[in-house]
Amino acid sequence: MSTGKFIVIEGMEGAGKSSAIAVIESILNKQGIAYINTREPGGTPLAEALRDMVKSVEHQEKLTVETELLLMYASRSQLLANKILPALAAGKWVIGDRHDLSSRAYQGGGRGFEQSIMDTISDITLKGFRPDITLYLDIDPHIGLSRAKARGNLDRIELEQMDFFIRVHNKYRELAAQDKAIITIDAAQTMVQVHQDIEKVVIEFIAATDLD
């Protein structure tokens, strides 16, 4: 049995990650490829508890940026060990709603942590593990945040100031340009166009993959 593949969807608030994931699910179903879904932070009982700590706006004390960074990677470590790696070893594909690139953008870019710090924590928790392919949905933060606000209540991170999201956006673009395994999709297009681009990328990826 061949090992599974890890496909990650990345992007800022309002980029359309949920609908993108639905497109990928449809493709994998048509191809008869078994898969599971994950989300970050979260994905396991303990990781979900850590997610609540990061996202909640009701803390009685201010969550430091250092605590936020470490909680993100603690959650990711739990998810990787207890869900992602076992699924891949069993031959299942994994569709991830965010992964390490999110921390690189939000904590590295948004919070200003140096790359050396991000590299060290990532190496400790992920031990070199990387997605097979990442689809980054690129959206102007002003547009993305307006979409997120239209959905309803915002979480602690979504309530940050616009300059934070501009730094996040810039870091996403910088990192995507440096990594051939990250495919940038223009999420400002119509939904039909975005989904067509996603389908093209995923179908080509499957065609280049040994499924035996």
Disulfide bonds with the S-S distance in Angstrom:
none
